[in-house]
Amino acid sequence: MGSAPNIIDRLIHQWNDLTEDTAEQHRVQNWSAADPRLRGAQTLHDIENLARGPITERTDELFRALLDKAALTGPEGELASRTVLQLMIGRVIHTSRAMTGYIGDADERTQLAVVAMYDAIRTCPPGKDRYLTPRLAWTAHHTAMNLAKVGSREIPTAGVGLERTTDDAPAPHPSEELARLLTWSVAESVLSSDEATLLAHRYGDESPGRASWVSIADPRTVADRAGVSPAAMRQRCSRAARRLAAASSRYLDQGTH
């Protein structure tokens, strides 16, 4: 028996299915007809080809158009988000490798890198229209590395949950953002409460007995807590994270932040 496909393999397989989906190709054709920034893109493969090569104004136009559509609800937003992820898959792999010193499990690293990239796609400010690919790459890398690093140290959470009232207030800790996202995911039936709890334990649990967050918990501890094997726990986390990521455009539309 061969080894089970890793997350990148599964994403590529999913992308190949999307490129063969007639309904999705019609959606791209409608984008191209309605948005000059996507002219020349009749298929998802066309979008990939337009995104290749040096970063130019045309590249930024393409990504800005996709990011604008990623902010929409429903299938259109989900396809746009998934397309941007595919265009940034090389940076996801780079970020995953960069976390090797903090997270030993390759699938765990890549899963975190994927979620961080979706978060960067979801939160990219609408007014930004230049150097979008390096911006997405850096933002996702920064988020993922922060979460990976706090696996080996604890971050005080003084003020977590309090409303931010000034523009210069410090950004929320990534685990705080995760808590908000997971709360929304259960309310909107994106995830079950058990799935959300599992992700919270794995990526943003509070340390017992003290006000601090730890992230990337020990897989065996999380698996024992869930009553499953570490392999089953990682598989459940992976499925839940992909479902959560696919609904990211809906989260943005809720005006949660």
N, C-alpha and C positions, 0 to 999 in steps of 0.2 A: 504493500500500500504506500502511496506517495504521501508526503506531508500535506497537512491541511493548508488551503490557500491563506495567505496573510491578508491584512486589510487592504493594502495597495492592490493586490491581485483582485480582490473582490470589487474594489472601486473601478478598476479598469474593465472588469467583466460587466459591471452595471453600466458603465459608460458605453461600452460596445452595444449593449442592448438598447440604450437610449438612441444611439445613432441609427439604429435600424427601425425605430418606432415611427410609423407614418404620422401619427398625431403630433409627435414632438417636432418632426420636420415641418409640418404645416404651421406649427407655432412659430418656428424660426422664420419661415417665409413671411408670415404676417408681421413679425418684427421688422424684417428687412424692408417690407413695403411701406410701413408706417414711420420708421425711424431712419433718417439719412445716415446716422452714425453706424448703422448696421447694413449699409448698402453692400451688395456683393455677397451677402451671407444667406444662402438658400438652405444650407444644412448645418448641422453641428460641426461636421468636418470643415466646412468653409470657415466657421468661426475659429476653429483651431488653426487653420492656415493663416488667417488674418492676424492672429496673435503671435505668430512665430517671428523670429528675427529681432533686430534692435528695437529698443523702445523709442517710439516716435509720437508725434501728436496724434497720428492715426490710431496708435495703440491705446493711448489714453481715451480717445473718443469711443473706441470699442468697449473698453472696460467700464467707462462711465455709463454707457448705455446699458450694459449688463447689470451693473450695480444698481442703477435706477429701477430696473425691472426686478431685481432681487428683493427690493423693498415692497413689492406688491404681494398681495395675499393669493393663495390658491396655487394651482399648477404652474402658472406663468412665473410667479416668484420663485417657486421651488426649482423649476428648470434653470432659470437664470443663475440662482445660487449654486446649483450643482455644476453648471457650465464654468463659472468662475473658479470653483474648486478644482475642476479638471485642468484648467489652464494654469493653475498654481501648484499642480501636484508635485512638480520637481522641488518646489520650496518646502512642501510638506515633508518630503523625504529628507531634505537637508535638515530641517528642524528636528525631525525624529532622531536622526543620527547625532545631532548636537546634544541631545539629552541622555546619551548613553551612560555618562558618568553618574547620572542621578537615578535613572530607571533602567533596570537590567533587562526587563522583558521588552522585546522589539515590538510586538503587537500593542503592548500598553503604551509605549512611546508614540507609535504612529497614530493610535486612536486619539491620544491627547493632542497631537499635532493637527489632526483633521478637525477636531472640535474647535481648536484655537483659530484655525483658518476660517471656519464658518463664522466664528464670532467676529473676526476681522472684516469679513464680507458684510455681515449684518450691521456692524457699527460704523462702517466707513462714512464719514460725514458727506451729505449730499452736495455740499459746496466745493468739495475737493475734486479737481478735474485734471491734475497734472501729477506725473510720477506715481500713478496708481499702483502699478505692479510692485515697485519696491516698498511702497507704503503698506500694502497688504502683507507682503513678505515679512517686513520688520515687525508690524503689529502682531501678527500671529506668532512669530518667533519669540517676541518679548513676553507675550501672555503664556505661551507654553513653557518657556524656560522658568518664568516666575513660579508657575505651579509645580514644575519638577523640582526646583530648588527647595521649596518649602517642605518637601517630603523629608528633608534631613534636618530641618530646624522648625521651630514654632514661631508664628507671627502673632503678636498681641492683637486682640480685636477690640480695643477700646474704641467705642463709637460705632461699631458695626451695627447696622440697622437704624442709625440715626439719619434724619434727613440732611442732605447737603444743601446749604443755603447760599454759598458763595461760589463764584466761578473759579476761584483759586484754591478751593478745598482739595485735599488729596483725593486721588482716584480711589474708588472702592477696591479692597483686596479682591483678587480673582475669585476666592471662595465665596465672598459676599454676592458677587454677580452670579455665581453658579447657584446659590441658594434661591435667588430671585427667579432665575430661569427655570429651575426645577419646580418651584411653587406654581409658576405659570403653567408648566407642562402638565401638571396634574389637573389644574383647574380647567384646562382646555382639552383634556382627555387625549393629549399627545402620548403621555406615559401613564402607566398605572402607578399607584402610590408605592407599590413594592419596587418597581423599576426605578422610580425617582429616588427612593431611599437607598437602593443599591448604589446608584451613581454618586449620591451624596456621601455615602460611607467610603467609596473608593477615591473620590476626588476632592471632597471638601468637608470632611467630618470635623466636628469640634473635638478637641482633646478632652478626655474625661476629667472632670474635676477642676478645670482651669479655663479661663477665657482666652483661648487661642485656637487658631485653625491649623490643622495639618492636612496636607494634600498628598495624593498618591499613597494611600495606605497599603500596608503589607497585604499582598493578595491572599495569603492563606488565612490571615485574620478575618478579612472581609468575607471570604468563602465560608469559613466556619460559622460566622455570624449569620450568613444566609442559608446555611445548611446544605451547601453544595460543594463540589470540588473546585479548586482554583481554575481549572480549565473551563468548567461550566460557568463559573462566575465571570470570567473574562469574556466568554461568548455572549452572556446576557448583557454585560455592560456594552459590548460592541454593538449589539442589535439596538439597544436603547439609545445609544449615542447617535447612531445613524438616523434613527427615527426623529430624535430631537433636532439634529442638524437639518434634516429635510424640512422641518417646520420653522426654521429660524426666521424666515421672512414674516411669518404670522406674528412671531414674538415682537419683531421690530414694529409692526403695524399697530400693536396694542398700545404703543406709547409708554412702555414699561419704564423706560429710563427718563 
